Amino acid sequence: MKYAAILTRHCRTFGLLLLAACTGCETGQSGLSASSLQPPPPAVAVDSMPAQTPPPPVDYDSTQWLEIISLDSTIILDLRYATTDNFVNEAMYDCGRCFFRPAVARALLAAHRELRQQGLGLKFFDCYRPGPIQWKLWNKVPDPRFVADPRKGSVHGRGGAADLTIVDSLGKELDMGVPFDYFGAEGYHDYRNLPAEVLANRQLLRETMARHQMVHIRTEWWHYSYRLQQFDLSDWLWACP
């Protein structure tokens, strides 16, 4: 009987301890909860999910045109004719978008990606220029030394030319001596009275573009035209978001 009483007391003690542990499970104050017995969720590698800039909507005929930033969001746009920061001091476009004929866009993309391997990239000042915009520009400056006569058209009006420069990894423009749309001898490719750095930067741009079928003109360090194909003039105007 003595041993039976001791065993009974131990059983009661164990039962009370078990009851306290279960009560703690329900109140969340102590003990093990059901959720604590589940395996932890897998760790998420933040670097494996970089933030992505969504591509612009395709609201154009992509068999005729490509919007350059839809191909690579690291390309920088500074479309001057959509602002007043240009040589006519007036916005020519209702909104700035940068289009080219598909073959031209792909050539420019290849040039940009070559520069990216050096920690550099392309920045665009002007791209395809619709016929109505060429007329608007001509009416402001009817001088063929500075603006192509819209009756003849230009390579910009065919979607085959780009005005651009090179930027570093922080988006800063390399020194080209004079700014975009500087209409003086210092902007010519054959003008040599410039610092060695400027001449080297212009050469880098010229040679990179040439490897991708884009050729320069003598009087504008920033202007390049696709040399493999001549396209028709176009009056197509893109939609504004």
C-alpha positions in Angstrom: 0.0 0.0 0.0 2.9 2.3 0.8 4.3 1.9 -2.7 0.9 2.4 -4.2 0.5 5.8 -2.5 3.9 7.0 -3.7 3.1 5.9 -7.2 -0.3 7.8 -7.1 1.4 11.0 -5.9 3.9 10.8 -8.8 1.2 10.2 -11.3 -0.8 13.2 -10.0 2.4 15.4 -10.2 3.1 14.3 -13.8 -0.6 14.9 -14.7 -0.5 18.5 -13.4 2.8 19.2 -15.3 1.2 17.8 -18.5 -1.9 19.9 -18.0 0.2 23.1 -17.5 2.2 22.4 -20.6 -1.0 21.9 -22.6 -2.5 25.0 -21.2 0.6 26.9 -22.3 0.2 25.6 -25.8 -3.3 27.0 -26.0 -2.5 30.4 -24.5 0.8 30.8 -26.3 2.6 31.6 -23.0 4.7 28.6 -22.7 5.3 25.1 -24.1 5.4 24.1 -27.8 2.8 25.3 -30.2 1.7 23.3 -33.3 3.2 25.9 -35.6 6.6 25.6 -33.9 6.7 22.0 -35.0 6.5 22.9 -38.6 9.7 23.3 -40.7 10.7 27.0 -41.2 9.9 28.6 -44.6 12.7 28.5 -47.1 15.0 31.5 -47.1 14.5 34.0 -50.0 17.6 35.1 -51.8 17.0 38.8 -52.4 19.7 39.1 -55.0 17.8 36.4 -57.1 14.8 38.7 -57.5 16.2 42.1 -58.8 13.6 44.9 -59.3 12.6 45.0 -62.9 11.4 48.0 -64.8 8.4 46.9 -66.8 8.7 47.4 -70.5 6.6 50.1 -72.1 3.4 48.8 -73.8 3.6 47.9 -77.4 1.1 50.4 -79.0 2.8 50.5 -82.4 3.5 48.2 -85.4 6.5 46.3 -84.2 7.2 45.0 -87.7 8.0 48.6 -88.8 9.3 50.1 -85.5 11.0 49.2 -82.3 11.1 51.4 -79.2 14.8 51.2 -78.1 14.2 51.1 -74.3 11.9 48.0 -74.8 15.1 46.2 -75.9 17.2 47.3 -72.9 16.1 49.4 -70.0 19.7 50.5 -69.2 19.7 52.7 -72.3 19.4 56.4 -71.2 17.1 58.8 -73.0 17.6 62.6 -73.0 15.2 63.5 -75.8 15.9 67.2 -76.3 13.2 67.9 -78.8 10.6 66.9 -76.3 11.9 69.7 -74.1 12.9 73.4 -74.5 16.6 72.4 -74.0 17.5 72.5 -77.7 18.8 74.9 -80.3 15.3 76.2 -81.1 14.3 76.6 -77.5 10.9 75.0 -78.1 9.5 71.5 -77.5 8.9 69.8 -80.9 7.4 66.6 -79.6 4.3 66.3 -77.5 6.1 63.5 -75.6 9.5 62.0 -75.9 9.8 58.4 -77.2 12.7 56.8 -79.1 11.9 54.6 -82.1 13.9 53.2 -85.0 13.4 50.7 -87.8 13.9 47.2 -86.3 17.3 46.6 -88.0 18.6 49.9 -86.8 17.4 49.4 -83.2 19.1 46.1 -83.1 22.4 47.6 -84.4 22.2 50.3 -81.7 21.5 47.7 -79.1 24.5 45.8 -80.0 26.7 48.9 -79.8 25.2 49.7 -76.4 25.9 46.2 -75.1 29.5 46.3 -76.4 30.0 49.6 -74.4 28.4 48.0 -71.3 31.2 45.5 -71.2 33.5 48.5 -70.6 31.2 50.0 -67.9 29.8 52.5 -70.4 26.6 52.8 -72.4 24.6 54.9 -74.9 22.5 58.0 -74.3 20.1 59.2 -77.0 19.3 62.8 -77.8 17.1 62.2 -80.8 15.8 59.1 -82.8 13.2 58.7 -85.4 11.8 62.2 -86.3 8.3 62.1 -88.0 7.7 64.2 -91.1 5.3 66.6 -89.4 8.0 67.3 -86.7 10.6 67.9 -89.5 8.3 70.5 -91.0 7.8 72.1 -87.6 11.5 72.3 -87.1 12.1 73.6 -90.6 9.5 76.3 -90.1 11.5 77.5 -87.1 14.9 77.3 -88.8 14.5 77.1 -92.6 18.2 76.7 -93.2 19.6 73.4 -94.7 22.9 74.0 -92.9 21.1 73.1 -89.6 17.8 71.4 -90.5 17.1 69.0 -93.4 14.6 70.3 -95.9 11.5 68.1 -95.2 10.7 68.0 -98.9 13.8 65.9 -99.3 13.7 64.4 -95.9 16.5 63.1 -93.7 17.7 59.8 -92.3 16.0 60.7 -89.0 12.7 60.9 -90.9 13.3 57.4 -92.2 14.0 55.9 -88.8 17.6 55.2 -89.7 19.6 57.8 -87.7 20.4 58.5 -84.1 21.8 61.4 -82.2 23.7 60.0 -79.2 26.7 60.0 -76.9 28.5 57.7 -74.5 27.9 57.8 -70.7 29.9 56.2 -67.9 28.5 53.8 -65.3 26.9 56.6 -63.4 25.2 58.0 -66.4 27.6 60.9 -66.8 28.3 61.9 -70.4 31.9 61.5 -71.6 33.5 64.8 -72.6 33.0 65.3 -76.4 34.3 68.9 -76.4 31.1 70.7 -77.3 27.5 69.8 -76.5 24.9 68.1 -78.7 23.6 70.4 -81.5 26.6 72.7 -81.4 26.8 74.0 -84.9 30.4 75.1 -85.2 33.7 73.8 -86.4 34.5 72.4 -83.0 31.7 69.9 -83.4 33.2 68.4 -86.6 34.9 65.1 -86.5 38.0 66.4 -88.4 38.5 69.3 -85.9 41.6 68.3 -84.0 42.4 71.3 -81.8 40.8 69.6 -78.8 42.1 67.9 -75.6 43.4 64.3 -76.1 40.6 63.0 -73.9 38.0 64.5 -76.1 39.6 63.1 -79.2 39.8 59.7 -77.6 36.1 59.8 -76.6 35.0 60.8 -80.1 37.1 58.0 -81.5 35.6 55.4 -79.2 32.1 56.5 -80.2 33.0 56.5 -83.9 34.7 53.1 -83.9 32.1 51.4 -81.7 29.3 52.6 -83.9 31.1 51.6 -87.1 31.5 48.0 -85.9 27.7 47.9 -85.8 27.0 49.4 -89.2 26.4 53.0 -88.0 28.4 55.7 -89.8 29.1 59.3 -88.8 28.8 62.5 -90.7 31.6 65.0 -90.8 29.9 68.0 -89.2 28.2 66.5 -86.1 30.0 64.3 -83.6 26.7 63.0 -82.2 24.9 61.9 -85.5 25.1 58.3 -86.8 23.2 56.7 -89.7 22.5 53.0 -90.5 24.4 52.2 -93.7 23.0 48.8 -94.7 19.6 49.9 -95.8 17.6 53.0 -97.0 14.1 53.3 -95.5 11.1 55.2 -96.7 10.2 58.5 -95.2 7.4 58.3 -92.6 4.8 60.7 -91.2 3.9 58.2 -88.4 3.5 59.9 -85.0 3.7 57.8 -81.8 1.0 57.9 -79.1 1.7 59.7 -75.9 1.0 57.7 -72.7 
